[in-house]
Amino acid sequence: MPRVPAKTFTDKELEIMRVVWERGEATAKEIQEALPDERHYNSVLTIVRVLERKGHLTHRVEGKTHIYRAKDKQERTQRRVLDHLIEQLFGGSATAMVLHLVETGDLTEDDLREVRARMAAHAAAKQVRHGKGEKR
């Protein structure tokens, strides 16, 4: 049975995932070269293999080269990690998480305006989708 991807990442794993998501696919050497500070190739390869074992990466072989790609799109992974975070830290309440961001000052008035605008656009799009399916 395939392993279910882990719900969280270490900082180094996340750096590597960002490179792979940005490029679509990459060799361990390409990942190493794209990282912000110099990392030893074997260290990068070890983390890549861990990510593969955890179910986040897969690879194909061309000659002797392994080319890695993410199993899931970045957005799907973000959703899974955020759902886990909300469940573990905020008792499953997205409202509690947002209120925490407001109380700590991490969510500004400009951020809230953008959230409201996106919520309104999402609601309007949802209404249009559901309106098209109705019989008249």
Beta strands, then each sheet from edge to edge (+ up, - down):
strand 1: 57-62
strand 2: 65-70
sheet 1: 1+ 2-
end
